Amino acid sequence: MSKVREECGVFGIFAPETCDVASSVYYGLFALQHRGQESCGIVVNDDGVFNYYKDTGLVNDVFTSGRLSSLGMGNIAVGHVRYSTTGVAERRNAQPLVVNHIKGHMALAHNGNLVNSFELRSALELQGSIFHSTSDTEVISYIITKERLSAPSIEQAVNRAMDHLDGAYSLAVMSPTKLIAARDPHGFRPLCYGVRDDGSYIVASESCAIEAVGGKFVRDILPGEVIVFSGKGVQSITDHCGKKPHSICVFEYIYFARPDSVIEGCSVHAARLKAGEFLAKDSPVDADIVIGVPDSGLDAALGFSYASGIPYGIGFIKNKYIGRTFISPGQKSREDKVKIKLNPMAETVKGKRVVMIDDSIVRGTTMAQIVKLLREAGAKEVHVRSSAPPFLNPCYYGTDIDSRDKLIACHHSVDEIRQIIGADSLAYLDLRHVTELTAKGACQGFCTACFSGEYNTMIPTAGAKDRFEGKISDKKKSATATEETA
């Protein structure tokens, strides 16, 4: 659907006794499926023995009842859903990663992107490390493993590894006896934990996943914090807390997160309502009906309706059985995909002046198709409002905007974009309102770099999604040349 997509969702559970932890992870990943639809995986810890499975596809496709039961019982488990922003969408890049080394087993699930992964990987390769994937998660696993050789515990190894990592990383790490959660010092990506009545601790990217498995939200993992769940209880390591500017991705509130999640003390649903209210006040329009593009445009459309007094209506019916992995090999297929995924409600829009709210406009091709669908359904006018500012810059922290090339706002004015998408009017959320979406005092700082160009880390020298693919290609060429010489 030509949307900005986020990298991953992580989930972990530490139970006081051996039980069916795989099923809990399964339901948790189901609740996080919106964060990644390319691959998924689960690792179950049965008294130090790791049983795991991962593959490309959606959670319910990869984990049949037989596959899930084959993972067996255990008391600790981690899981992952992935959308690739570093490395290709192949099984070799599916997570969690499982590492076997002299100090024991480790499983790692990661959400985010490092900005220094290319340099770290190059240095590790020069020391003899061999990489099997093209994701920066494997770099993190190497750094932790390397630190574990001298660290007194796995949690201290994770803590020491954070001295070397720069960028976005929310981690769920499992050792034979512990579950560890860690969040980068900026707090770019969300991570929280909760507890169930049976004493199980849950770690998840979003609070909605904790609730999905019967848990109660406790709190967010602090930026820079390492939390250890073990038989000794809960331990917090805060050596890296307060060392960097707090910079949670504001697009979590606008689009990525589920509306029923609470992040950094603020309801995602409430933030989206407020975005719609700002749009109504800053960019009013005479219209008969307000509609939203499912799913993340619906809350903002409701907010626009509240603030403007224009009635809210159901403008589209979404086909719930087509995910983002639906094959779109060409432009014509992408156009057909819009028609298959969204069907306009002619009864709602026919003969009316319509305000249509969507969460963002990235490339413009999908928006043009949606406007066309409304026109064909009989809409008299179509006024487009975006609950995000224009995308003008790459994101290096875990979304799939790695260059300015395909960002329509980088190459066209607002009025030119309006003409391209075929709208009667177009307006974006003003950048000044982005940091006002959450309740006052609830969040201490945001990353708005994709809108403002103001980055809180170094800008990577190699930031493209396929930055490690060249290394694989070079190795293949080198091996072929060696064989031919021989």
VOGU-3710 file (C-alpha; in Angstrom, 3 decimals, decimal comma):
1> mskvreecgv> 0,000/0,000/0,000  3,075/2,264/-0,330  3,050/2,997/3,383  5,998/3,622/5,652  6,691/0,352/7,397  8,320/-0,325/10,703  10,832/-3,019/11,383  9,728/-5,430/14,088  7,894/-6,460/17,198  9,560/-8,326/20,078
11> fgifapetcd> 7,991/-10,433/22,812  9,321/-12,432/25,739  7,995/-14,325/28,739  9,568/-15,579/31,978  7,292/-18,003/33,846  7,909/-19,214/37,410  7,321/-22,837/36,361  7,484/-24,943/33,227  4,368/-24,405/31,121  3,156/-23,814/27,577
21> vassvyyglf> 5,090/-20,572/27,041  5,065/-21,078/23,259  1,322/-20,435/23,115  1,723/-17,226/25,111  4,376/-15,991/22,685  2,151/-16,992/19,763  -0,710/-14,831/21,037  1,685/-12,026/21,869  3,099/-12,051/18,342  -0,424/-12,092/16,957
31> alqhrgqesc> -1,060/-8,846/18,830  2,141/-7,396/17,346  1,550/-8,643/13,793  0,981/-5,061/12,574  4,654/-4,325/13,258  5,957/-6,921/10,803  4,483/-9,382/8,331  7,519/-10,747/6,495  8,735/-13,365/8,958  8,348/-14,552/12,521
41> givvnddgvf> 9,908/-16,922/15,011  9,676/-18,388/18,515  12,403/-19,842/20,758  11,404/-21,893/23,833  13,811/-22,560/26,687  13,326/-25,946/28,320  15,805/-26,091/31,211  18,588/-24,654/29,062  17,670/-26,508/25,865  16,504/-24,124/23,129
51> nyykdtglvn> 13,799/-25,350/20,752  12,934/-22,941/17,986  11,339/-22,371/14,635  11,228/-19,358/12,336  10,228/-18,743/8,742  8,877/-16,166/6,343  5,145/-15,467/6,564  2,466/-14,416/9,009  2,252/-15,838/12,521  -0,790/-18,031/11,874
61> dvftsgrlss> 0,733/-19,357/8,638  4,160/-20,171/10,061  2,953/-21,623/13,364  0,386/-24,298/12,736  -0,884/-26,161/15,807  1,549/-28,992/15,085  4,504/-26,663/14,651  3,654/-24,805/17,841  3,280/-27,971/19,917  6,623/-29,255/18,605
71> lgmgniavgh> 8,369/-26,432/20,475  7,431/-28,166/23,715  7,149/-26,805/27,228  9,472/-24,407/29,004  9,609/-21,495/31,391  11,242/-18,830/29,206  10,582/-17,925/25,557  11,123/-15,082/23,102  9,429/-14,284/19,817  9,676/-11,858/16,938
81> vrysttgvae> 7,734/-10,503/13,955  9,767/-8,787/11,261  9,561/-6,250/8,515  12,966/-5,744/6,950  14,605/-2,330/7,025  18,129/-3,769/7,026  18,658/-6,944/5,036  16,399/-8,692/2,582  13,152/-10,469/3,453  14,534/-13,996/3,546
91> rrnaqplvvn> 14,438/-16,841/6,046  18,107/-16,327/6,935  17,174/-12,917/8,369  14,205/-14,175/10,382  14,439/-13,773/14,145  15,006/-14,486/16,993  18,658/-15,261/16,386  19,964/-18,262/18,312  23,642/-18,239/19,275  25,630/-21,134/20,736
101> hikghmalah> 28,953/-20,150/22,285  31,371/-21,216/24,989  29,427/-19,356/27,707  26,099/-20,946/26,749  23,091/-20,355/24,544  21,512/-17,007/23,751  18,413/-16,015/21,766  17,989/-12,430/20,611  15,015/-10,491/19,209  15,595/-6,921/18,033
111> ngnlvnsfel> 13,482/-3,950/16,957  15,229/-0,940/15,449  18,269/-0,076/13,353  21,849/0,690/14,347  23,541/3,656/12,697  27,034/2,203/13,213  26,281/-1,392/12,185  28,348/-1,203/9,000  31,459/-0,106/10,892  30,917/-2,667/13,654
121> rsalelqgsi> 30,396/-5,483/11,189  33,457/-4,536/9,144  35,603/-4,519/12,287  34,227/-7,893/13,388  34,866/-9,431/9,969  38,467/-8,225/10,074  38,770/-10,094/13,388  37,542/-13,305/11,772  33,814/-13,188/12,481  31,634/-14,895/9,893
131> fhstsdtevi> 28,129/-13,550/9,257  25,253/-15,643/7,952  22,609/-12,929/7,587  22,376/-9,399/6,252  20,650/-7,817/9,249  22,214/-5,622/11,894  20,734/-7,888/14,567  23,532/-10,361/13,982  26,008/-7,568/14,665  24,368/-7,003/18,054
141> syiitkerls> 24,559/-10,718/18,844  28,291/-10,753/18,069  28,952/-7,735/20,270  27,037/-9,247/23,207  28,746/-12,625/22,760  32,150/-10,991/22,613  31,476/-9,071/25,843  30,145/-12,233/27,507  33,605/-13,805/27,324  34,811/-11,464/30,070
151> apsieqavnr> 31,574/-10,248/31,691  30,448/-11,961/34,917  26,869/-12,412/33,639  24,768/-12,195/30,493  23,087/-8,999/31,719  26,463/-7,341/32,219  27,457/-8,459/28,723  24,342/-6,737/27,337  25,092/-3,673/29,444  28,691/-3,517/28,168
161> amdhldgays> 27,558/-4,082/24,577  25,502/-0,910/24,798  28,755/1,050/24,997  29,437/0,033/21,390  25,949/0,232/19,866  24,585/3,462/18,401  21,066/3,906/17,098  17,746/2,246/17,783  17,459/-1,102/19,547  14,791/-2,572/21,771
171> lavmsptkli> 15,929/-6,075/22,699  14,513/-9,235/24,226  17,430/-11,530/25,114  17,130/-15,033/26,539  19,836/-17,041/28,272  19,411/-20,536/29,768  18,124/-19,010/33,027  17,147/-15,387/32,354  15,021/-13,086/30,213  16,595/-9,683/29,594
181> aardphgfrp> 15,007/-6,554/28,138  17,150/-3,641/26,959  16,313/-0,332/25,301  18,744/2,063/23,644  19,630/5,270/25,562  17,531/7,404/23,198  14,477/5,171/23,525  13,735/5,359/19,795  11,504/2,280/19,799  8,983/1,300/22,483
191> lcygvrddgs> 9,493/-1,534/24,944  7,540/-2,327/28,100  6,862/-5,091/30,582  3,957/-6,484/32,545  3,037/-9,314/34,872  0,360/-12,006/34,983  -1,517/-13,334/37,964  0,503/-16,574/37,743  3,707/-14,591/38,342  4,901/-14,647/34,725
201> yivasescai> 6,719/-11,550/33,469  6,018/-10,334/29,940  8,242/-8,135/27,753  6,728/-6,635/24,603  7,102/-3,856/22,074  3,607/-2,625/22,934  1,282/-2,858/25,909  -1,495/-4,360/23,746  0,543/-7,594/23,502  0,842/-7,831/27,280
211> eavggkfvrd> -2,929/-7,519/27,623  -3,451/-10,085/24,844  -1,884/-12,803/27,013  -3,702/-11,839/30,198  -0,999/-9,639/31,662  -1,148/-6,275/33,364  1,053/-3,447/32,120  3,659/-2,421/34,711  5,755/0,228/32,962  7,888/1,157/29,976
221> ilpgevivfs> 11,513/0,075/29,937  13,459/3,297/30,442  15,730/4,535/27,644  19,133/3,016/28,392  17,757/0,521/30,910  18,524/-3,192/31,138  15,970/-5,263/33,070  16,648/-8,867/34,127  13,890/-11,372/34,911  15,122/-14,485/36,685
231> gkgvqsitdh> 14,408/-16,804/39,573  15,738/-14,049/41,841  13,053/-11,614/40,708  13,429/-8,385/38,720  16,679/-6,448/38,519  17,164/-3,055/36,849  20,499/-1,784/35,514  20,451/1,942/34,740  24,088/2,668/33,854  23,087/4,073/30,447
241> cgkkphsicv> 19,962/5,931/31,517  19,937/9,700/31,073  23,041/9,678/28,890  21,294/10,639/25,609  18,366/12,881/24,602  15,057/11,039/24,924  13,905/10,514/21,323  10,994/8,123/20,907  9,825/7,942/17,284  6,751/10,162/17,001
251> feyiyfarpd> 5,495/8,034/14,111  4,767/5,311/16,660  1,847/7,506/17,727  0,828/8,535/14,219  0,941/5,142/12,516  3,070/2,248/13,767  1,533/1,326/17,102  -1,893/-0,169/17,688  -4,409/2,426/18,908  -5,122/0,435/22,078
261> sviegcsvha> -1,476/0,620/23,159  -0,103/3,052/25,715  3,434/4,288/25,027  5,433/6,506/27,360  2,292/7,118/29,402  0,154/8,279/26,492  -2,670/6,506/24,690  -1,947/6,067/20,982  -5,660/6,522/20,272  -5,691/9,837/22,147
271> arlkagefla> -2,629/11,065/20,217  -4,311/10,327/16,893  -7,508/12,062/17,974  -5,440/15,123/18,793  -3,748/15,032/15,382  -7,176/15,190/13,761  -8,196/18,079/16,005  -5,082/20,054/15,019  -5,850/19,432/11,332  -9,423/20,673/11,740
281> kdspvdadiv> -8,279/23,879/13,439  -5,342/24,641/11,132  -6,827/23,471/7,819  -10,623/23,791/7,975  -12,825/23,020/4,993  -16,527/23,199/4,158  -17,610/19,597/3,805  -20,463/17,191/4,446  -18,673/14,129/5,820  -15,322/13,136/7,387
291> igvpdsglda> -13,905/9,691/6,681  -10,664/7,941/7,548  -8,491/5,509/5,600  -8,382/2,240/7,589  -6,862/1,569/9,950  -4,585/4,285/11,311  -6,493/7,157/9,685  -9,724/6,373/11,512  -8,817/7,882/14,895  -7,532/11,104/13,348
301> algfsyasgi> -10,710/11,344/11,248  -12,766/11,045/14,428  -10,708/13,836/16,004  -11,231/16,026/12,935  -14,972/15,408/13,157  -15,093/16,299/16,872  -13,215/19,561/16,339  -14,961/20,639/13,130  -18,495/19,519/13,834  -18,621/17,764/10,469
311> pygigfiknk> -20,267/14,319/10,777  -18,026/11,261/10,817  -18,829/8,382/8,485  -17,512/4,996/7,390  -15,935/5,732/4,024  -14,149/2,466/3,285  -14,513/-1,206/4,010  -11,143/-2,896/4,388  -10,475/-6,448/3,309  -9,004/-7,880/6,511
321> yigrtfispg> -7,521/-10,912/4,791  -4,890/-9,125/2,726  -1,708/-8,185/4,571  1,239/-6,108/3,512  2,906/-9,191/2,097  0,289/-9,407/-0,659  2,350/-9,768/-3,861  2,568/-6,586/-5,943  5,053/-7,244/-8,759  4,282/-4,102/-10,787
331> qksredkvki> 2,566/-0,731/-10,765  -0,648/-2,100/-12,320  -0,755/-4,786/-9,649  -0,279/-2,165/-6,928  -3,251/-0,250/-8,317  -5,348/-3,414/-8,310  -4,229/-4,095/-4,761  -5,735/-0,812/-3,577  -9,090/-1,814/-5,076  -8,915/-5,255/-3,512
341> klnpmaetvk> -7,924/-3,965/-0,086  -10,211/-0,910/0,147  -13,757/-0,591/-1,130  -15,490/2,804/-0,833  -18,929/3,088/0,734  -20,916/4,799/-2,013  -23,836/5,350/0,329  -21,568/7,450/2,592  -19,783/9,578/-0,015  -22,074/9,862/-3,058
351> gkrvvmidds> -22,886/13,476/-3,893  -21,008/14,753/-0,828  -18,027/16,957/-0,118  -15,665/14,530/1,597  -12,778/15,165/3,978  -10,521/12,109/3,860  -7,920/11,639/6,607  -4,918/9,357/6,199  -1,910/8,928/8,452  0,672/10,007/5,856
361> ivrgttmaqi> 1,535/10,529/2,214  4,815/8,871/1,274  5,078/8,293/-2,470  1,634/9,533/-3,460  0,706/6,647/-5,754  -1,610/4,952/-3,269  -3,271/8,227/-2,281  -4,020/8,999/-5,921  -5,735/5,631/-6,253  -7,798/6,148/-3,099
371> vkllreagak> -8,962/9,584/-4,244  -9,899/8,041/-7,582  -11,951/5,358/-5,816  -13,921/8,040/-3,965  -14,578/9,952/-7,178  -15,813/6,786/-8,865  -18,109/6,188/-5,872  -19,725/9,566/-6,505  -17,915/11,945/-4,146  -18,574/15,547/-5,185
381> evhvrssapp> -15,325/16,854/-3,672  -12,368/15,130/-1,985  -10,304/17,092/0,521  -7,243/15,184/1,751  -5,704/15,741/5,167  -2,574/13,963/6,403  -2,154/13,408/10,152  1,634/13,530/9,649  3,838/16,322/8,281  5,503/15,816/4,865
391> flnpcyygtd> 8,227/13,163/4,794  11,400/14,952/3,734  14,273/12,882/5,139  15,489/9,288/5,489  14,963/7,372/8,725  17,931/5,439/10,112  16,182/4,040/13,188  13,902/1,293/11,951  11,562/2,381/9,163  11,943/1,669/5,472
401> idsrdkliac> 12,662/5,242/4,321  16,359/4,953/3,503  16,553/7,753/0,908  14,755/10,862/-0,337  14,374/9,508/-3,880  10,787/8,260/-3,653  9,424/10,774/-1,153  6,922/12,865/-3,094  7,219/15,859/-0,747  10,933/16,126/-1,582
411> hhsvdeirqi> 10,196/16,823/-5,223  6,845/18,614/-5,303  5,062/21,471/-3,566  1,850/20,873/-1,620  -0,239/22,190/-4,506  1,647/20,009/-7,001  1,002/16,976/-4,809  -2,668/17,939/-4,605  -2,845/17,895/-8,390  -0,936/14,603/-8,630
421> igadslayld> -3,307/12,820/-6,239  -6,369/14,486/-7,757  -7,672/16,150/-4,568  -9,652/19,384/-4,290  -7,467/20,458/-1,369  -4,562/19,031/0,599  -3,081/19,844/3,992  -0,573/18,209/6,311  -0,248/18,266/10,080  1,963/21,201/10,990
431> lrhvteltak> 5,365/20,132/12,285  4,953/22,274/15,397  2,058/20,072/16,537  3,929/16,764/16,265  5,435/17,038/19,737  2,067/18,138/21,164  0,247/14,899/20,332  0,851/13,274/23,703  -0,459/14,409/27,065  1,577/17,253/28,484
441> gacqgfctac> 4,517/15,910/30,452  3,811/12,288/29,472  6,741/12,021/27,071  10,075/13,761/27,544  11,244/13,932/23,931  10,612/12,781/20,370  12,491/11,902/17,210  11,035/13,897/14,295  14,015/13,509/11,964  11,980/12,119/9,044
451> fsgeyntmip> 10,049/15,410/9,046  12,573/17,927/10,382  15,951/16,485/9,417  17,204/16,890/13,003  18,964/13,662/13,990  20,059/12,811/17,530  22,774/10,387/16,432  25,479/10,283/13,814  24,219/9,908/10,260  25,420/6,508/8,987
461> tagakdrfeg> 27,923/6,407/6,164  26,071/3,349/4,840  22,391/3,662/5,659  20,659/1,885/2,798  18,471/-1,134/3,488  20,768/-3,353/1,399  24,039/-2,088/2,896  25,220/-5,602/3,754  24,123/-7,202/0,497  27,294/-6,014/-1,240
471> kisdkkksat> 29,386/-7,906/1,284  27,563/-11,117/0,443  27,905/-10,476/-3,288  31,620/-9,716/-2,957  32,155/-12,980/-1,081  30,296/-14,943/-3,751  32,333/-13,272/-6,510  35,558/-13,956/-4,618  34,622/-17,620/-4,127  33,728/-17,983/-7,809
481> ateeta> 37,025/-16,387/-8,877  38,965/-18,726/-6,578  37,182/-21,775/-8,014  37,871/-20,643/-11,596  41,558/-20,049/-10,789  41,836/-23,448/-9,195
//
